[in-house]
Amino acid sequence: MVTKRRVLFLCIGNSARSQMAEGLTNHFLGDRWEAYSAGTEPAGYVHPLAIEVMAELGVDLSAQRSKSIEELPLTTFDVVITLCDEASEACPVWLKGGHIVHIGFPDPARAQGEYHERLEAFRKVRDAIREKVLGYLSQFP
């Protein structure tokens, strides 16, 4: 039996980037990785456009919720990946026991413009997370 590694995706609000990273990892690498996500200052919701663009890939985030790092299970993580500069700087000391890496992405929730322009911003970040983060985890020693 293969033991899954655990990865935590950390961002400030836990409403978009970290939620998408968690969903992508559990969906595409779930045979090897168990993903969690949290925020240092949770927004209290998962962004509707994050849910929408993930559904395009067959990944359902509709039951997910924005949560604080204090709500995480008492477990150790093989890897903690910070997805925004603020989370990288605010990474709690107790998480520093594992391997920590920063792979930053722009916040799609800050995108301006018409609906289709904001949706495209979410798609770009989703695809970049899929490429960079899943690529990193696939190659993790």
CNS distance restraints for C-alpha pairs under 8 A (distance, minus, plus):
assign (resid   2 and name CA) (resid  32 and name CA) 7.57 0.50 0.50
assign (resid   3 and name CA) (resid  32 and name CA) 7.38 0.50 0.50
assign (resid   4 and name CA) (resid  31 and name CA) 7.11 0.50 0.50
assign (resid   4 and name CA) (resid  32 and name CA) 4.81 0.50 0.50
assign (resid   4 and name CA) (resid  33 and name CA) 5.04 0.50 0.50
assign (resid   4 and name CA) (resid  34 and name CA) 6.18 0.50 0.50
assign (resid   5 and name CA) (resid  32 and name CA) 6.33 0.50 0.50
assign (resid   5 and name CA) (resid  33 and name CA) 4.86 0.50 0.50
assign (resid   5 and name CA) (resid  34 and name CA) 6.09 0.50 0.50
assign (resid   5 and name CA) (resid  77 and name CA) 7.50 0.50 0.50
assign (resid   5 and name CA) (resid  78 and name CA) 6.07 0.50 0.50
assign (resid   6 and name CA) (resid  33 and name CA) 5.70 0.50 0.50
assign (resid   6 and name CA) (resid  34 and name CA) 4.82 0.50 0.50
assign (resid   6 and name CA) (resid  35 and name CA) 5.86 0.50 0.50
assign (resid   6 and name CA) (resid  36 and name CA) 7.68 0.50 0.50
assign (resid   6 and name CA) (resid  76 and name CA) 7.52 0.50 0.50
assign (resid   6 and name CA) (resid  77 and name CA) 4.96 0.50 0.50
assign (resid   6 and name CA) (resid  78 and name CA) 5.35 0.50 0.50
assign (resid   6 and name CA) (resid  79 and name CA) 6.71 0.50 0.50
assign (resid   7 and name CA) (resid  33 and name CA) 6.93 0.50 0.50
assign (resid   7 and name CA) (resid  34 and name CA) 6.31 0.50 0.50
assign (resid   7 and name CA) (resid  35 and name CA) 4.91 0.50 0.50
assign (resid   7 and name CA) (resid  36 and name CA) 6.23 0.50 0.50
assign (resid   7 and name CA) (resid  77 and name CA) 5.53 0.50 0.50
assign (resid   7 and name CA) (resid  78 and name CA) 5.96 0.50 0.50
assign (resid   7 and name CA) (resid  79 and name CA) 4.85 0.50 0.50
assign (resid   7 and name CA) (resid  80 and name CA) 5.70 0.50 0.50
assign (resid   7 and name CA) (resid  81 and name CA) 7.33 0.50 0.50
assign (resid   8 and name CA) (resid  22 and name CA) 7.89 0.50 0.50
assign (resid   8 and name CA) (resid  35 and name CA) 5.91 0.50 0.50
assign (resid   8 and name CA) (resid  36 and name CA) 4.77 0.50 0.50
assign (resid   8 and name CA) (resid  37 and name CA) 5.37 0.50 0.50
assign (resid   8 and name CA) (resid  38 and name CA) 7.50 0.50 0.50
assign (resid   8 and name CA) (resid  77 and name CA) 6.54 0.50 0.50
assign (resid   8 and name CA) (resid  79 and name CA) 6.45 0.50 0.50
assign (resid   8 and name CA) (resid  80 and name CA) 4.74 0.50 0.50
assign (resid   8 and name CA) (resid  81 and name CA) 6.15 0.50 0.50
assign (resid   9 and name CA) (resid  18 and name CA) 5.25 0.50 0.50
assign (resid   9 and name CA) (resid  19 and name CA) 7.93 0.50 0.50
assign (resid   9 and name CA) (resid  21 and name CA) 6.84 0.50 0.50
assign (resid   9 and name CA) (resid  22 and name CA) 6.70 0.50 0.50
assign (resid   9 and name CA) (resid  35 and name CA) 7.48 0.50 0.50
assign (resid   9 and name CA) (resid  36 and name CA) 6.19 0.50 0.50
assign (resid   9 and name CA) (resid  37 and name CA) 4.55 0.50 0.50
assign (resid   9 and name CA) (resid  38 and name CA) 6.52 0.50 0.50
assign (resid   9 and name CA) (resid  80 and name CA) 6.05 0.50 0.50
assign (resid   9 and name CA) (resid  81 and name CA) 4.98 0.50 0.50
assign (resid   9 and name CA) (resid  82 and name CA) 5.88 0.50 0.50
assign (resid   9 and name CA) (resid  83 and name CA) 6.96 0.50 0.50
assign (resid  10 and name CA) (resid  14 and name CA) 7.23 0.50 0.50
assign (resid  10 and name CA) (resid  18 and name CA) 6.03 0.50 0.50
assign (resid  10 and name CA) (resid  37 and name CA) 5.82 0.50 0.50
assign (resid  10 and name CA) (resid  38 and name CA) 5.29 0.50 0.50
assign (resid  10 and name CA) (resid  39 and name CA) 5.66 0.50 0.50
assign (resid  10 and name CA) (resid  40 and name CA) 7.51 0.50 0.50
assign (resid  10 and name CA) (resid  80 and name CA) 7.14 0.50 0.50
assign (resid  10 and name CA) (resid  81 and name CA) 6.16 0.50 0.50
assign (resid  10 and name CA) (resid  82 and name CA) 4.75 0.50 0.50
assign (resid  10 and name CA) (resid  83 and name CA) 6.22 0.50 0.50
assign (resid  10 and name CA) (resid  84 and name CA) 7.91 0.50 0.50
assign (resid  10 and name CA) (resid  87 and name CA) 6.28 0.50 0.50
assign (resid  10 and name CA) (resid  91 and name CA) 7.98 0.50 0.50
assign (resid  11 and name CA) (resid  17 and name CA) 7.27 0.50 0.50
assign (resid  11 and name CA) (resid  18 and name CA) 5.93 0.50 0.50
assign (resid  11 and name CA) (resid  37 and name CA) 8.00 0.50 0.50
assign (resid  11 and name CA) (resid  38 and name CA) 6.62 0.50 0.50
assign (resid  11 and name CA) (resid  39 and name CA) 4.92 0.50 0.50
assign (resid  11 and name CA) (resid  40 and name CA) 6.59 0.50 0.50
assign (resid  11 and name CA) (resid  82 and name CA) 6.01 0.50 0.50
assign (resid  11 and name CA) (resid  83 and name CA) 5.57 0.50 0.50
assign (resid  11 and name CA) (resid  84 and name CA) 5.67 0.50 0.50
assign (resid  11 and name CA) (resid  86 and name CA) 7.43 0.50 0.50
assign (resid  11 and name CA) (resid  87 and name CA) 4.99 0.50 0.50
assign (resid  11 and name CA) (resid  88 and name CA) 7.91 0.50 0.50
assign (resid  12 and name CA) (resid  38 and name CA) 7.98 0.50 0.50
assign (resid  12 and name CA) (resid  39 and name CA) 4.62 0.50 0.50
assign (resid  12 and name CA) (resid  40 and name CA) 4.85 0.50 0.50
assign (resid  12 and name CA) (resid  41 and name CA) 5.22 0.50 0.50
assign (resid  12 and name CA) (resid  42 and name CA) 6.42 0.50 0.50
assign (resid  12 and name CA) (resid  84 and name CA) 7.26 0.50 0.50
assign (resid  12 and name CA) (resid  86 and name CA) 6.57 0.50 0.50
assign (resid  12 and name CA) (resid  87 and name CA) 5.46 0.50 0.50
assign (resid  13 and name CA) (resid  38 and name CA) 7.86 0.50 0.50
assign (resid  13 and name CA) (resid  39 and name CA) 5.02 0.50 0.50
assign (resid  13 and name CA) (resid  40 and name CA) 6.74 0.50 0.50
assign (resid  13 and name CA) (resid  41 and name CA) 5.29 0.50 0.50
assign (resid  13 and name CA) (resid  42 and name CA) 4.16 0.50 0.50
assign (resid  13 and name CA) (resid  43 and name CA) 4.63 0.50 0.50
assign (resid  13 and name CA) (resid  44 and name CA) 7.80 0.50 0.50
assign (resid  13 and name CA) (resid  66 and name CA) 7.27 0.50 0.50
assign (resid  14 and name CA) (resid  18 and name CA) 5.55 0.50 0.50
assign (resid  14 and name CA) (resid  19 and name CA) 6.16 0.50 0.50
assign (resid  14 and name CA) (resid  37 and name CA) 6.88 0.50 0.50
assign (resid  14 and name CA) (resid  38 and name CA) 5.38 0.50 0.50
assign (resid  14 and name CA) (resid  39 and name CA) 4.57 0.50 0.50
assign (resid  14 and name CA) (resid  40 and name CA) 7.97 0.50 0.50
assign (resid  14 and name CA) (resid  41 and name CA) 7.81 0.50 0.50
assign (resid  14 and name CA) (resid  42 and name CA) 5.50 0.50 0.50
assign (resid  14 and name CA) (resid  43 and name CA) 6.49 0.50 0.50
assign (resid  14 and name CA) (resid  46 and name CA) 7.27 0.50 0.50
assign (resid  14 and name CA) (resid  66 and name CA) 5.19 0.50 0.50
assign (resid  14 and name CA) (resid  67 and name CA) 6.61 0.50 0.50
assign (resid  14 and name CA) (resid  68 and name CA) 7.98 0.50 0.50
assign (resid  15 and name CA) (resid  19 and name CA) 6.13 0.50 0.50
assign (resid  15 and name CA) (resid  42 and name CA) 7.34 0.50 0.50
assign (resid  15 and name CA) (resid  43 and name CA) 6.14 0.50 0.50
assign (resid  15 and name CA) (resid  44 and name CA) 7.53 0.50 0.50
assign (resid  15 and name CA) (resid  45 and name CA) 5.87 0.50 0.50
assign (resid  15 and name CA) (resid  46 and name CA) 4.23 0.50 0.50
assign (resid  15 and name CA) (resid  47 and name CA) 5.32 0.50 0.50
assign (resid  15 and name CA) (resid  50 and name CA) 7.87 0.50 0.50
assign (resid  15 and name CA) (resid  65 and name CA) 7.80 0.50 0.50
assign (resid  15 and name CA) (resid  66 and name CA) 5.70 0.50 0.50
assign (resid  16 and name CA) (resid  20 and name CA) 6.00 0.50 0.50
assign (resid  16 and name CA) (resid  46 and name CA) 6.31 0.50 0.50
assign (resid  16 and name CA) (resid  47 and name CA) 5.79 0.50 0.50
assign (resid  16 and name CA) (resid  50 and name CA) 5.52 0.50 0.50
assign (resid  16 and name CA) (resid 107 and name CA) 7.77 0.50 0.50
assign (resid  16 and name CA) (resid 108 and name CA) 7.42 0.50 0.50
assign (resid  16 and name CA) (resid 109 and name CA) 7.18 0.50 0.50
assign (resid  17 and name CA) (resid  21 and name CA) 6.15 0.50 0.50
assign (resid  17 and name CA) (resid  50 and name CA) 8.00 0.50 0.50
assign (resid  17 and name CA) (resid  83 and name CA) 6.88 0.50 0.50
assign (resid  17 and name CA) (resid 105 and name CA) 7.67 0.50 0.50
assign (resid  17 and name CA) (resid 107 and name CA) 7.15 0.50 0.50
assign (resid  17 and name CA) (resid 108 and name CA) 7.86 0.50 0.50
assign (resid  17 and name CA) (resid 125 and name CA) 7.48 0.50 0.50
assign (resid  17 and name CA) (resid 126 and name CA) 7.53 0.50 0.50
assign (resid  17 and name CA) (resid 129 and name CA) 7.91 0.50 0.50
assign (resid  18 and name CA) (resid  22 and name CA) 6.08 0.50 0.50
assign (resid  18 and name CA) (resid  37 and name CA) 5.62 0.50 0.50
assign (resid  18 and name CA) (resid  38 and name CA) 7.08 0.50 0.50
assign (resid  18 and name CA) (resid  83 and name CA) 6.79 0.50 0.50
assign (resid  19 and name CA) (resid  23 and name CA) 6.19 0.50 0.50
assign (resid  19 and name CA) (resid  37 and name CA) 6.19 0.50 0.50
assign (resid  19 and name CA) (resid  46 and name CA) 7.36 0.50 0.50
assign (resid  19 and name CA) (resid  50 and name CA) 7.85 0.50 0.50
assign (resid  19 and name CA) (resid  61 and name CA) 7.61 0.50 0.50
assign (resid  19 and name CA) (resid  64 and name CA) 7.77 0.50 0.50
assign (resid  19 and name CA) (resid  66 and name CA) 7.96 0.50 0.50
assign (resid  20 and name CA) (resid  24 and name CA) 5.98 0.50 0.50
assign (resid  20 and name CA) (resid  50 and name CA) 6.75 0.50 0.50
assign (resid  20 and name CA) (resid  54 and name CA) 6.95 0.50 0.50
assign (resid  20 and name CA) (resid  61 and name CA) 7.93 0.50 0.50
assign (resid  20 and name CA) (resid 126 and name CA) 6.55 0.50 0.50
assign (resid  20 and name CA) (resid 129 and name CA) 7.81 0.50 0.50
assign (resid  21 and name CA) (resid  25 and name CA) 6.03 0.50 0.50
assign (resid  21 and name CA) (resid  37 and name CA) 7.96 0.50 0.50
assign (resid  21 and name CA) (resid 126 and name CA) 7.84 0.50 0.50
assign (resid  21 and name CA) (resid 129 and name CA) 6.36 0.50 0.50
assign (resid  21 and name CA) (resid 130 and name CA) 7.35 0.50 0.50
assign (resid  21 and name CA) (resid 133 and name CA) 7.43 0.50 0.50
assign (resid  22 and name CA) (resid  26 and name CA) 6.14 0.50 0.50
assign (resid  22 and name CA) (resid  35 and name CA) 5.20 0.50 0.50
assign (resid  22 and name CA) (resid  36 and name CA) 5.72 0.50 0.50
assign (resid  22 and name CA) (resid  37 and name CA) 5.97 0.50 0.50
assign (resid  23 and name CA) (resid  27 and name CA) 5.97 0.50 0.50
assign (resid  23 and name CA) (resid  35 and name CA) 7.74 0.50 0.50
assign (resid  23 and name CA) (resid  54 and name CA) 7.88 0.50 0.50
assign (resid  23 and name CA) (resid  59 and name CA) 6.42 0.50 0.50
assign (resid  23 and name CA) (resid  60 and name CA) 7.55 0.50 0.50
assign (resid  23 and name CA) (resid  61 and name CA) 6.81 0.50 0.50
assign (resid  24 and name CA) (resid  28 and name CA) 5.85 0.50 0.50
assign (resid  24 and name CA) (resid  29 and name CA) 7.67 0.50 0.50
assign (resid  24 and name CA) (resid  59 and name CA) 7.14 0.50 0.50
assign (resid  24 and name CA) (resid 130 and name CA) 6.65 0.50 0.50
assign (resid  24 and name CA) (resid 134 and name CA) 7.79 0.50 0.50
assign (resid  25 and name CA) (resid  29 and name CA) 5.07 0.50 0.50
assign (resid  25 and name CA) (resid  30 and name CA) 6.26 0.50 0.50
assign (resid  25 and name CA) (resid  33 and name CA) 6.95 0.50 0.50
assign (resid  25 and name CA) (resid  34 and name CA) 7.56 0.50 0.50
assign (resid  25 and name CA) (resid  35 and name CA) 6.23 0.50 0.50
assign (resid  25 and name CA) (resid 134 and name CA) 6.62 0.50 0.50
assign (resid  26 and name CA) (resid  30 and name CA) 4.27 0.50 0.50
assign (resid  26 and name CA) (resid  33 and name CA) 6.75 0.50 0.50
assign (resid  26 and name CA) (resid  34 and name CA) 6.16 0.50 0.50
assign (resid  26 and name CA) (resid  35 and name CA) 5.88 0.50 0.50
assign (resid  27 and name CA) (resid  59 and name CA) 6.68 0.50 0.50
assign (resid  29 and name CA) (resid  33 and name CA) 5.76 0.50 0.50
assign (resid  29 and name CA) (resid 134 and name CA) 7.69 0.50 0.50
assign (resid  29 and name CA) (resid 138 and name CA) 7.89 0.50 0.50
assign (resid  30 and name CA) (resid  34 and name CA) 6.10 0.50 0.50
assign (resid  37 and name CA) (resid  67 and name CA) 7.69 0.50 0.50
assign (resid  38 and name CA) (resid  42 and name CA) 7.34 0.50 0.50
assign (resid  38 and name CA) (resid  66 and name CA) 6.86 0.50 0.50
assign (resid  38 and name CA) (resid  67 and name CA) 5.22 0.50 0.50
assign (resid  38 and name CA) (resid  68 and name CA) 5.26 0.50 0.50
assign (resid  38 and name CA) (resid  69 and name CA) 5.19 0.50 0.50
assign (resid  38 and name CA) (resid  72 and name CA) 7.51 0.50 0.50
assign (resid  39 and name CA) (resid  43 and name CA) 8.00 0.50 0.50
assign (resid  39 and name CA) (resid  66 and name CA) 7.32 0.50 0.50
assign (resid  39 and name CA) (resid  67 and name CA) 6.12 0.50 0.50
assign (resid  39 and name CA) (resid  68 and name CA) 5.03 0.50 0.50
assign (resid  39 and name CA) (resid  69 and name CA) 5.93 0.50 0.50
assign (resid  39 and name CA) (resid  87 and name CA) 7.73 0.50 0.50
assign (resid  40 and name CA) (resid  68 and name CA) 6.00 0.50 0.50
assign (resid  40 and name CA) (resid  69 and name CA) 6.27 0.50 0.50
assign (resid  40 and name CA) (resid  87 and name CA) 6.70 0.50 0.50
assign (resid  40 and name CA) (resid  90 and name CA) 7.32 0.50 0.50
assign (resid  40 and name CA) (resid  91 and name CA) 7.94 0.50 0.50
assign (resid  41 and name CA) (resid  68 and name CA) 6.69 0.50 0.50
assign (resid  42 and name CA) (resid  66 and name CA) 5.73 0.50 0.50
assign (resid  42 and name CA) (resid  67 and name CA) 5.59 0.50 0.50
assign (resid  42 and name CA) (resid  68 and name CA) 5.61 0.50 0.50
assign (resid  43 and name CA) (resid  66 and name CA) 6.26 0.50 0.50
assign (resid  44 and name CA) (resid  65 and name CA) 7.07 0.50 0.50
assign (resid  44 and name CA) (resid  66 and name CA) 5.03 0.50 0.50
assign (resid  44 and name CA) (resid  67 and name CA) 6.95 0.50 0.50
assign (resid  45 and name CA) (resid  65 and name CA) 5.70 0.50 0.50
assign (resid  45 and name CA) (resid  66 and name CA) 5.07 0.50 0.50
assign (resid  46 and name CA) (resid  50 and name CA) 7.11 0.50 0.50
assign (resid  46 and name CA) (resid  51 and name CA) 7.24 0.50 0.50
assign (resid  46 and name CA) (resid  61 and name CA) 7.97 0.50 0.50
assign (resid  46 and name CA) (resid  62 and name CA) 7.96 0.50 0.50
assign (resid  46 and name CA) (resid  64 and name CA) 6.90 0.50 0.50
assign (resid  46 and name CA) (resid  65 and name CA) 5.75 0.50 0.50
assign (resid  46 and name CA) (resid  66 and name CA) 5.81 0.50 0.50
assign (resid  47 and name CA) (resid  51 and name CA) 6.57 0.50 0.50
assign (resid  47 and name CA) (resid 109 and name CA) 7.54 0.50 0.50
assign (resid  48 and name CA) (resid  52 and name CA) 6.19 0.50 0.50
assign (resid  49 and name CA) (resid  53 and name CA) 6.11 0.50 0.50
assign (resid  49 and name CA) (resid 119 and name CA) 6.30 0.50 0.50
assign (resid  49 and name CA) (resid 122 and name CA) 6.77 0.50 0.50
assign (resid  50 and name CA) (resid  54 and name CA) 6.12 0.50 0.50
assign (resid  50 and name CA) (resid  61 and name CA) 7.92 0.50 0.50
assign (resid  50 and name CA) (resid 122 and name CA) 6.44 0.50 0.50
assign (resid  51 and name CA) (resid  55 and name CA) 6.18 0.50 0.50
assign (resid  51 and name CA) (resid  60 and name CA) 6.91 0.50 0.50
assign (resid  51 and name CA) (resid  61 and name CA) 5.30 0.50 0.50
assign (resid  51 and name CA) (resid  62 and name CA) 6.12 0.50 0.50
assign (resid  52 and name CA) (resid  56 and name CA) 6.69 0.50 0.50
assign (resid  53 and name CA) (resid  57 and name CA) 7.26 0.50 0.50
assign (resid  53 and name CA) (resid 119 and name CA) 7.41 0.50 0.50
assign (resid  53 and name CA) (resid 122 and name CA) 6.79 0.50 0.50
assign (resid  53 and name CA) (resid 123 and name CA) 6.03 0.50 0.50
assign (resid  53 and name CA) (resid 126 and name CA) 7.57 0.50 0.50
assign (resid  54 and name CA) (resid  58 and name CA) 6.60 0.50 0.50
assign (resid  54 and name CA) (resid  59 and name CA) 5.17 0.50 0.50
assign (resid  54 and name CA) (resid  60 and name CA) 6.57 0.50 0.50
assign (resid  54 and name CA) (resid  61 and name CA) 7.09 0.50 0.50
assign (resid  54 and name CA) (resid 126 and name CA) 7.62 0.50 0.50
assign (resid  55 and name CA) (resid  59 and name CA) 4.99 0.50 0.50
assign (resid  55 and name CA) (resid  60 and name CA) 5.54 0.50 0.50
assign (resid  55 and name CA) (resid  61 and name CA) 7.57 0.50 0.50
assign (resid  67 and name CA) (resid  71 and name CA) 6.52 0.50 0.50
assign (resid  68 and name CA) (resid  72 and name CA) 7.32 0.50 0.50
assign (resid  76 and name CA) (resid  98 and name CA) 7.50 0.50 0.50
assign (resid  77 and name CA) (resid  95 and name CA) 7.90 0.50 0.50
assign (resid  77 and name CA) (resid  98 and name CA) 6.13 0.50 0.50
assign (resid  78 and name CA) (resid  98 and name CA) 5.55 0.50 0.50
assign (resid  78 and name CA) (resid  99 and name CA) 6.20 0.50 0.50
assign (resid  79 and name CA) (resid  98 and name CA) 5.84 0.50 0.50
assign (resid  79 and name CA) (resid  99 and name CA) 4.76 0.50 0.50
assign (resid  79 and name CA) (resid 100 and name CA) 5.72 0.50 0.50
assign (resid  79 and name CA) (resid 101 and name CA) 7.50 0.50 0.50
assign (resid  80 and name CA) (resid  95 and name CA) 7.41 0.50 0.50
assign (resid  80 and name CA) (resid  98 and name CA) 6.97 0.50 0.50
assign (resid  80 and name CA) (resid  99 and name CA) 6.22 0.50 0.50
assign (resid  80 and name CA) (resid 100 and name CA) 4.72 0.50 0.50
assign (resid  80 and name CA) (resid 101 and name CA) 6.40 0.50 0.50
assign (resid  81 and name CA) (resid 100 and name CA) 5.86 0.50 0.50
assign (resid  81 and name CA) (resid 101 and name CA) 5.02 0.50 0.50
assign (resid  81 and name CA) (resid 102 and name CA) 5.55 0.50 0.50
assign (resid  81 and name CA) (resid 103 and name CA) 6.69 0.50 0.50
assign (resid  82 and name CA) (resid  87 and name CA) 5.92 0.50 0.50
assign (resid  82 and name CA) (resid  88 and name CA) 5.35 0.50 0.50
assign (resid  82 and name CA) (resid  91 and name CA) 7.95 0.50 0.50
assign (resid  82 and name CA) (resid 100 and name CA) 7.64 0.50 0.50
assign (resid  82 and name CA) (resid 101 and name CA) 6.44 0.50 0.50
assign (resid  82 and name CA) (resid 102 and name CA) 4.76 0.50 0.50
assign (resid  82 and name CA) (resid 103 and name CA) 6.19 0.50 0.50
assign (resid  82 and name CA) (resid 104 and name CA) 6.94 0.50 0.50
assign (resid  83 and name CA) (resid  87 and name CA) 7.09 0.50 0.50
assign (resid  83 and name CA) (resid  88 and name CA) 7.45 0.50 0.50
assign (resid  83 and name CA) (resid 102 and name CA) 6.18 0.50 0.50
assign (resid  83 and name CA) (resid 103 and name CA) 5.30 0.50 0.50
assign (resid  83 and name CA) (resid 104 and name CA) 4.40 0.50 0.50
assign (resid  83 and name CA) (resid 105 and name CA) 6.02 0.50 0.50
assign (resid  84 and name CA) (resid  88 and name CA) 6.37 0.50 0.50
assign (resid  84 and name CA) (resid 102 and name CA) 7.66 0.50 0.50
assign (resid  84 and name CA) (resid 103 and name CA) 7.50 0.50 0.50
assign (resid  84 and name CA) (resid 104 and name CA) 4.93 0.50 0.50
assign (resid  84 and name CA) (resid 105 and name CA) 6.24 0.50 0.50
assign (resid  84 and name CA) (resid 106 and name CA) 7.44 0.50 0.50
assign (resid  84 and name CA) (resid 107 and name CA) 7.89 0.50 0.50
assign (resid  85 and name CA) (resid  89 and name CA) 6.32 0.50 0.50
assign (resid  85 and name CA) (resid 102 and name CA) 7.93 0.50 0.50
assign (resid  85 and name CA) (resid 104 and name CA) 6.65 0.50 0.50
assign (resid  86 and name CA) (resid  90 and name CA) 6.14 0.50 0.50
assign (resid  87 and name CA) (resid  91 and name CA) 5.68 0.50 0.50
assign (resid  88 and name CA) (resid 102 and name CA) 6.50 0.50 0.50
assign (resid  91 and name CA) (resid  95 and name CA) 6.94 0.50 0.50
assign (resid  91 and name CA) (resid  96 and name CA) 7.63 0.50 0.50
assign (resid  92 and name CA) (resid  96 and name CA) 7.03 0.50 0.50
assign (resid  93 and name CA) (resid  97 and name CA) 7.99 0.50 0.50
assign (resid  96 and name CA) (resid 100 and name CA) 6.81 0.50 0.50
assign (resid 103 and name CA) (resid 132 and name CA) 7.80 0.50 0.50
assign (resid 103 and name CA) (resid 133 and name CA) 7.36 0.50 0.50
assign (resid 105 and name CA) (resid 125 and name CA) 6.73 0.50 0.50
assign (resid 105 and name CA) (resid 128 and name CA) 7.91 0.50 0.50
assign (resid 105 and name CA) (resid 129 and name CA) 7.76 0.50 0.50
assign (resid 106 and name CA) (resid 125 and name CA) 7.21 0.50 0.50
assign (resid 107 and name CA) (resid 111 and name CA) 7.48 0.50 0.50
assign (resid 107 and name CA) (resid 125 and name CA) 7.98 0.50 0.50
assign (resid 108 and name CA) (resid 118 and name CA) 7.30 0.50 0.50
assign (resid 108 and name CA) (resid 121 and name CA) 5.50 0.50 0.50
assign (resid 108 and name CA) (resid 122 and name CA) 5.22 0.50 0.50
assign (resid 108 and name CA) (resid 125 and name CA) 6.77 0.50 0.50
assign (resid 109 and name CA) (resid 118 and name CA) 7.86 0.50 0.50
assign (resid 109 and name CA) (resid 122 and name CA) 7.68 0.50 0.50
assign (resid 111 and name CA) (resid 117 and name CA) 7.81 0.50 0.50
assign (resid 111 and name CA) (resid 118 and name CA) 5.46 0.50 0.50
assign (resid 111 and name CA) (resid 121 and name CA) 6.48 0.50 0.50
assign (resid 112 and name CA) (resid 117 and name CA) 7.41 0.50 0.50
assign (resid 112 and name CA) (resid 118 and name CA) 6.24 0.50 0.50
assign (resid 113 and name CA) (resid 117 and name CA) 5.74 0.50 0.50
assign (resid 113 and name CA) (resid 118 and name CA) 6.25 0.50 0.50
assign (resid 114 and name CA) (resid 118 and name CA) 6.38 0.50 0.50
assign (resid 115 and name CA) (resid 119 and name CA) 6.07 0.50 0.50
assign (resid 116 and name CA) (resid 120 and name CA) 6.09 0.50 0.50
assign (resid 117 and name CA) (resid 121 and name CA) 6.37 0.50 0.50
assign (resid 118 and name CA) (resid 122 and name CA) 6.50 0.50 0.50
assign (resid 119 and name CA) (resid 123 and name CA) 6.31 0.50 0.50
assign (resid 120 and name CA) (resid 124 and name CA) 6.17 0.50 0.50
assign (resid 121 and name CA) (resid 125 and name CA) 6.38 0.50 0.50
assign (resid 122 and name CA) (resid 126 and name CA) 5.99 0.50 0.50
assign (resid 123 and name CA) (resid 127 and name CA) 6.03 0.50 0.50
assign (resid 124 and name CA) (resid 128 and name CA) 6.10 0.50 0.50
assign (resid 125 and name CA) (resid 129 and name CA) 6.04 0.50 0.50
assign (resid 126 and name CA) (resid 130 and name CA) 6.15 0.50 0.50
assign (resid 127 and name CA) (resid 131 and name CA) 6.17 0.50 0.50
assign (resid 128 and name CA) (resid 132 and name CA) 5.93 0.50 0.50
assign (resid 128 and name CA) (resid 133 and name CA) 7.90 0.50 0.50
assign (resid 129 and name CA) (resid 133 and name CA) 5.21 0.50 0.50
assign (resid 129 and name CA) (resid 134 and name CA) 7.09 0.50 0.50
assign (resid 130 and name CA) (resid 134 and name CA) 5.33 0.50 0.50
assign (resid 130 and name CA) (resid 135 and name CA) 7.42 0.50 0.50
assign (resid 131 and name CA) (resid 135 and name CA) 5.63 0.50 0.50
assign (resid 132 and name CA) (resid 136 and name CA) 6.02 0.50 0.50
assign (resid 133 and name CA) (resid 137 and name CA) 6.19 0.50 0.50
assign (resid 134 and name CA) (resid 138 and name CA) 5.89 0.50 0.50
assign (resid 135 and name CA) (resid 139 and name CA) 6.39 0.50 0.50
assign (resid 136 and name CA) (resid 140 and name CA) 6.13 0.50 0.50
